[in-house]
Amino acid sequence: MKNKTTLFMTQAAMIAAIYVALTYVFAPISFSEIQVRIAEALTILPVFTPAAVPGLFIGCLIGNTVGGALLPDIICGSLATLIGAFFTWKLRSAHPFLAPVPPILANTLVVPFVLKYAYMVDLPILLMMLTVCIGEILSCGVLGLILYYALRPHRERIFGTPETVGESV
């Protein structure tokens, strides 16, 4: 039992650290009304391990903080990533092409309102929904699925078996 907990926490911490690093390295395109957050490709990871759910949330929380985001963005953006990651985990047995849908939808519905009301971006909400959606499709859909197919053959070696990680979130 202790090994499961240690593995879970280690995986969550590593995913969070990678998310923060990617957000920071690609900061110029990770923030604003037109964004492609490369780190969002990691939202595919709940398909492999439930530890990705808290890992992505904490990574987004820290990444937004380090990136200089405003408090509403830190909170709401991180919650959108948490919601997307949780529902990706729920879809882990479905077709892989469905896995990116929850984070795409969550961020498309949340981020434009954060941009409008926290950052006072003077663009129509629907336009920002479109730009955020396109960025999420590129990061979660395209890059996320590339990551999925790259990791899939090595899933047990990288993430362990469901019995060693635990299946509950």
SVG drawing of the C-alpha trace seen along z (x, -y; Angstrom):
<svg xmlns="http://www.w3.org/2000/svg" viewBox="-20 -46 32 51">
<polyline fill="none" stroke="black" stroke-width="0.4" points="0.0,0.0 2.8,-2.4 4.4,-1.7 1.2,-2.6 1.0,-5.9 4.6,-6.7 4.2,-5.9 1.0,-7.9 2.6,-11.0 5.8,-10.7 3.9,-10.5 1.7,-13.4 4.8,-15.5 6.6,-14.7 3.6,-15.5 3.2,-18.8 6.9,-19.6 6.8,-18.9 3.6,-21.0 5.3,-24.0 8.5,-23.7 6.6,-23.6 4.4,-26.5 7.4,-28.5 9.6,-27.6 6.7,-28.4 5.4,-31.4 5.1,-33.7 2.5,-31.4 1.1,-30.0 -0.8,-33.2 -3.1,-35.7 -6.3,-35.6 -4.5,-33.7 -2.6,-30.9 -1.3,-27.4 -0.3,-26.1 2.1,-23.2 1.8,-21.9 -1.9,-21.1 -0.7,-18.2 -0.1,-16.5 -3.9,-16.4 -3.8,-13.1 -1.9,-11.5 -5.0,-10.6 -5.6,-7.9 -2.5,-6.2 -2.5,-7.1 -5.0,-8.7 -2.0,-10.5 -2.1,-12.8 -5.4,-14.4 -3.9,-16.1 -0.5,-16.5 -2.0,-18.5 -4.0,-20.6 -1.0,-21.4 1.2,-22.0 -1.3,-24.4 -1.7,-26.2 2.0,-26.6 2.6,-27.4 0.0,-30.1 1.5,-31.6 5.0,-31.5 3.8,-32.9 2.5,-36.0 -1.2,-35.2 -3.8,-37.1 -5.6,-35.4 -8.9,-34.6 -6.8,-33.0 -4.7,-31.0 -7.9,-29.7 -10.3,-29.3 -7.7,-28.2 -6.4,-25.6 -9.9,-24.4 -10.6,-24.1 -7.5,-21.9 -8.6,-19.8 -12.1,-19.3 -10.7,-18.4 -8.2,-16.0 -10.8,-14.4 -13.1,-13.7 -10.3,-12.5 -9.6,-10.0 -13.3,-9.0 -13.0,-8.4 -9.8,-6.3 -11.5,-3.2 -13.1,-5.0 -11.5,-5.6 -8.3,-7.7 -9.7,-10.4 -12.3,-11.2 -9.6,-11.8 -8.7,-15.4 -12.4,-16.5 -12.9,-17.3 -9.9,-19.7 -10.7,-21.3 -14.3,-22.0 -13.4,-23.0 -10.8,-25.6 -12.9,-26.8 -15.7,-27.5 -13.7,-29.0 -10.6,-30.8 -12.4,-33.4 -14.4,-34.6 -11.1,-34.9 -9.6,-36.9 -12.6,-39.2 -13.2,-39.9 -9.8,-39.4 -7.6,-40.9 -10.2,-43.1 -9.5,-41.9 -11.7,-43.9 -12.7,-41.1 -16.0,-39.3 -16.4,-36.2 -17.2,-34.1 -14.1,-35.2 -12.0,-34.3 -13.8,-31.0 -12.8,-30.3 -9.2,-31.2 -8.9,-29.3 -10.6,-26.3 -8.2,-26.3 -5.2,-26.5 -6.6,-23.7 -7.3,-21.5 -3.7,-22.0 -2.2,-21.3 -4.6,-18.7 -5.9,-17.2 -2.9,-17.2 0.1,-17.2 -1.8,-15.2 -2.6,-12.4 0.9,-12.4 2.0,-12.0 -0.6,-9.3 0.6,-7.2 4.3,-7.7 3.6,-6.6 1.1,-3.8 3.6,-1.1 5.6,-1.9 2.7,-2.6 3.4,0.2 7.1,-0.6 6.5,-4.3 3.3,-4.4 3.1,-0.9 0.1,1.4 -3.3,0.2 -2.8,2.4 0.5,0.7 -0.8,-2.9 -4.3,-2.5 -7.5,-3.1 -9.3,-5.6 -9.0,-9.4"/>
</svg>
